Amino acid sequence: MKSISSRAIVLSALCLTSITCLAAIDEDSVRQGAGAALYVSRDNEGFVTQRAAIEYLPKYKHADSQTGFRYTTHHFEQNNWSRSGQQISVLHREIDPATANGWQVEGGFFRQGQHDLFTADANYRRMLAERTGLELFLSRDWVETANALDKGIHFTFSGIALEQGLGAHVTVVGTGGRQNFSDGNARNHRRLKLIVQPDLDLGLTLQARYRAYDSSSEDVGRNYFNPGHYEESMLALAWRKKIQGWNTSVTAGFGQQKIGDDPRTATQLLEVGLQSPINRTDSFRMRGGLNSNGSFNGPNYRYRYLLAEWIIGF
């Protein structure tokens, strides 16, 4: 009876989200859309994640203005272990491409193994003043390690970010958040980013980044990487440029991390992105990257990922 009640709550929440999203569709919608998305990642510990999704969008204007439904198949594997899952979601996105202001929300039902979860991914951004921005975010999902997926461990991560411009060339962003795990553990996150743009026309920025978190419990076995204290400081160089309408981006960073009481070790970051012109009837976006930091087996953990999405309007 408990299982039936939980599913009823999840289905009711999905129906409510669907009604809310569909209510955003107006008669002046430019077109509908359909698309597909793919995500692949692999780390040096042999853990592989694969996601393939199809989307139907009753309302579609461009990549940052859409309402619809998504079905995703998930597959995880490591050595002789593997797990598959299915997820159905409703989504709505309304973001101004010029300012990044707006909101997006996605709610879904995700089953993997014998475990069910109501997932969420949402954020809202607006300007409080000419140079002051506010962002709220929420994420709820499975913890993606073999042990955590077997045990059905999930997390809810919520927080707030404040952005303050200091003149035309300098911006400071501060973020605070709390991540609650279903096993009783909790983390308090804090991040700070200083962004310097030497020339407003080059699309080049110099960034100083700091992030840290403290866990309320270190005793989570080997279910997931969980030091009592973690911090990372990084210097990054980022470049964004529009080339014949296509938005391109590259970010490269080098830093140091401290895991608990261990000595500081090196970290690295490389990300690239590509997005089609916003006024096209179809939309393509791609993002990929490499990251090196810490994990169970020491500080030299590395993973790489690739994400691609293609939507056709009709």
C-alpha positions in Angstrom: 0.0 0.0 0.0 2.9 2.3 0.7 4.3 1.8 -2.8 0.9 2.5 -4.4 0.6 5.7 -2.4 4.1 6.9 -3.4 3.4 6.3 -7.1 0.1 8.1 -6.8 1.8 11.1 -5.4 4.4 11.0 -8.1 1.9 10.7 -10.9 -0.2 13.5 -9.4 2.8 15.8 -9.3 3.6 14.9 -13.0 0.1 15.6 -14.0 0.2 19.0 -12.2 3.5 19.9 -13.9 2.1 18.9 -17.3 -1.0 21.1 -16.8 1.2 24.0 -15.8 3.5 23.6 -18.8 0.7 23.2 -21.3 -1.0 26.2 -19.9 2.0 28.2 -21.1 1.2 27.3 -24.7 -0.6 30.1 -26.4 -2.3 30.4 -29.8 0.6 32.5 -31.1 3.1 29.7 -30.8 5.4 29.8 -33.8 5.6 26.0 -34.2 6.0 22.6 -32.6 9.2 20.6 -32.3 10.7 17.2 -31.9 14.2 16.3 -31.0 16.7 13.9 -29.6 19.5 14.1 -27.0 22.6 12.0 -26.2 24.9 12.1 -23.1 27.9 9.9 -22.6 30.5 10.0 -19.9 33.4 7.8 -18.7 35.8 8.0 -15.8 39.2 6.4 -15.2 37.6 4.0 -12.7 35.6 2.4 -15.5 32.2 3.9 -14.6 30.2 4.6 -17.8 27.0 6.6 -18.1 24.9 6.7 -21.2 21.6 8.6 -21.8 19.5 8.7 -24.9 16.4 10.9 -25.0 13.6 11.8 -27.4 11.4 14.9 -27.1 8.1 16.2 -28.3 7.6 20.0 -27.9 4.0 21.2 -28.5 5.4 24.7 -28.1 8.8 25.5 -29.7 10.2 28.8 -30.6 13.9 28.2 -30.1 16.3 26.3 -27.9 15.6 28.6 -24.9 11.8 28.9 -25.4 10.0 25.5 -25.4 7.5 23.4 -23.6 7.1 19.6 -23.9 7.8 16.1 -22.9 11.0 14.0 -22.8 11.6 10.2 -22.5 15.1 9.1 -21.5 16.7 5.7 -21.2 19.7 5.5 -18.9 22.4 2.9 -18.8 25.2 2.6 -16.2 28.0 0.1 -16.1 31.3 -0.6 -14.3 33.4 -3.7 -14.7 30.9 -6.6 -14.4 28.1 -4.5 -12.9 25.4 -2.7 -15.0 22.1 -1.0 -14.5 19.4 0.5 -16.8 16.6 3.0 -16.0 13.8 4.9 -17.7 12.6 8.4 -17.1 9.7 10.4 -18.3 9.7 14.2 -17.8 7.7 17.3 -18.6 9.7 20.5 -19.2 9.3 24.3 -19.8 12.0 26.8 -20.6 11.7 30.5 -21.2 15.1 32.2 -21.2 16.2 35.4 -22.9 19.2 34.4 -25.0 20.7 37.9 -24.8 20.7 38.2 -21.0 20.2 34.6 -19.7 17.3 35.9 -17.6 14.3 33.7 -17.3 13.4 30.3 -15.9 13.4 26.6 -16.7 11.8 23.6 -15.0 11.8 19.9 -15.6 10.0 17.4 -13.5 10.1 13.6 -14.0 9.6 10.1 -12.8 12.8 8.0 -12.9 12.9 4.2 -12.3 16.1 2.3 -12.0 16.3 -1.2 -10.7 13.6 -1.6 -8.1 13.8 2.1 -7.1 11.5 5.0 -8.0 12.2 8.7 -7.8 10.5 12.0 -8.6 13.2 14.0 -10.2 13.5 17.8 -10.6 15.8 20.3 -12.3 14.9 24.0 -12.1 16.4 27.4 -12.0 15.2 31.0 -12.2 17.3 34.1 -12.9 16.4 37.8 -12.9 18.1 41.2 -12.5 17.6 43.0 -9.2 19.3 46.1 -10.4 21.3 47.2 -13.5 24.4 45.2 -12.4 23.0 42.9 -9.8 21.5 39.5 -10.7 19.8 36.7 -8.6 19.6 33.0 -9.5 17.7 30.3 -7.6 18.2 26.6 -8.4 17.0 23.2 -7.4 18.1 19.7 -8.5 16.8 16.2 -7.3 18.3 13.0 -8.8 20.0 9.7 -8.1 23.6 9.6 -6.8 25.4 7.9 -9.8 27.7 5.3 -8.4 27.2 1.5 -8.5 26.6 1.2 -4.7 24.4 4.3 -4.5 22.2 3.1 -7.4 21.9 -0.4 -5.9 20.7 1.2 -2.6 18.5 3.8 -4.2 20.4 6.8 -2.7 19.3 10.2 -4.1 20.0 13.8 -3.3 18.2 17.2 -3.3 20.4 20.2 -4.0 19.1 23.8 -3.7 20.6 27.2 -3.4 21.0 30.8 -4.4 23.6 32.7 -6.4 24.1 36.5 -6.4 26.0 38.2 -9.3 27.4 41.8 -8.9 29.0 43.8 -11.6 31.8 46.1 -10.5 32.1 48.5 -13.4 32.0 47.2 -17.0 34.9 44.8 -16.8 34.6 42.9 -13.4 31.9 40.6 -12.1 31.7 38.7 -8.8 29.4 35.7 -8.3 28.7 34.1 -4.9 26.8 30.9 -4.5 25.5 29.1 -1.5 23.6 25.8 -1.4 22.6 22.7 0.6 22.7 19.2 -0.6 20.6 16.7 1.3 21.2 12.9 0.7 18.5 10.3 1.3 21.0 8.4 3.6 20.9 11.2 6.1 24.1 13.0 5.0 24.1 16.7 4.1 26.6 19.1 2.5 26.8 22.9 2.8 28.3 24.3 -0.5 29.8 27.6 -1.1 31.4 29.0 -4.3 32.9 32.3 -5.3 33.9 33.4 -8.8 35.7 36.5 -9.9 35.4 37.3 -13.6 37.5 39.9 -15.4 36.8 40.8 -19.0 39.8 42.9 -20.3 38.1 43.8 -23.6 34.3 43.8 -24.0 34.5 42.8 -27.7 37.0 39.9 -27.6 34.7 37.5 -25.6 37.7 36.6 -23.4 37.5 36.4 -19.6 39.9 35.6 -16.8 38.4 33.8 -13.9 39.4 33.0 -10.3 37.1 30.2 -8.9 36.8 28.8 -5.4 34.4 26.1 -4.3 34.1 24.1 -1.0 31.7 21.9 0.9 31.5 20.3 4.3 29.7 17.0 4.9 27.7 16.4 8.0 28.8 12.7 8.0 31.8 11.0 6.6 30.5 7.5 7.3 28.7 6.7 4.0 30.9 3.6 3.3 32.0 3.5 -0.4 28.5 4.6 -1.6 29.9 7.8 -3.0 32.9 10.1 -2.7 32.3 12.0 0.6 35.2 13.8 2.4 34.4 15.7 5.5 35.8 18.8 3.9 36.6 19.6 0.3 37.9 22.7 -1.4 39.3 23.7 -4.8 40.8 26.9 -6.1 41.2 27.4 -9.8 42.4 29.9 -12.4 40.5 29.6 -15.7 40.6 31.3 -19.1 37.2 31.4 -20.9 36.4 32.4 -24.5 33.0 33.0 -26.0 32.4 34.2 -29.5 29.6 34.2 -32.1 30.9 33.0 -35.5 28.4 33.4 -38.3 25.6 33.2 -35.8 27.0 30.1 -34.0 27.9 30.5 -30.3 31.2 28.9 -29.5 32.9 28.6 -26.1 36.1 27.2 -24.6 37.1 27.1 -21.0 40.4 25.8 -19.6 41.4 25.9 -16.0 44.2 24.7 -13.6 43.9 24.6 -9.9 44.6 22.9 -6.6 42.3 20.8 -4.3 42.4 19.8 -0.7 40.6 16.7 0.4 40.2 16.5 4.2 43.6 16.6 5.8 45.5 15.3 2.7 48.1 17.6 1.0 46.9 19.8 -1.9 47.0 18.2 -5.3 46.5 19.5 -8.9 43.1 19.8 -10.7 42.3 20.5 -14.3 39.3 21.5 -16.4 38.6 21.7 -20.1 35.1 22.4 -21.6 34.0 23.3 -25.1 30.6 24.2 -26.4 28.8 24.9 -29.7 25.2 26.1 -30.3 23.4 26.9 -33.6 22.0 30.4 -34.4 18.9 31.2 -32.3 16.7 32.2 -35.2 16.9 28.8 -37.1 13.9 26.5 -37.4 16.1 23.7 -36.0 18.4 23.8 -33.0 21.7 22.0 -32.3 23.8 22.3 -29.2 26.8 20.4 -28.0 29.0 20.5 -24.9 32.0 18.3 -24.0 34.7 18.3 -21.4 37.5 16.8 -19.4 37.9 17.1 -15.6 40.5 15.9 -13.2 40.0 16.1 -9.4 39.6 13.6 -6.5 37.7 10.4 -5.7 37.8 7.1 -3.7 41.1 6.0 -5.0 43.0 9.2 -4.6 43.3 12.7 -6.0 43.9 11.7 -9.7 40.3 11.0 -10.6 39.4 12.0 -14.2 36.3 11.9 -16.3 35.2 13.1 -19.7 31.7 13.7 -21.1 29.9 14.7 -24.3 26.3 16.1 -24.5 24.4 16.8 -27.8 20.9 17.8 -28.5 19.1 18.4 -31.8 15.6 19.8 -32.2 13.6 20.2 -35.5 10.8 22.7 -35.6 7.7 22.1 -37.8 
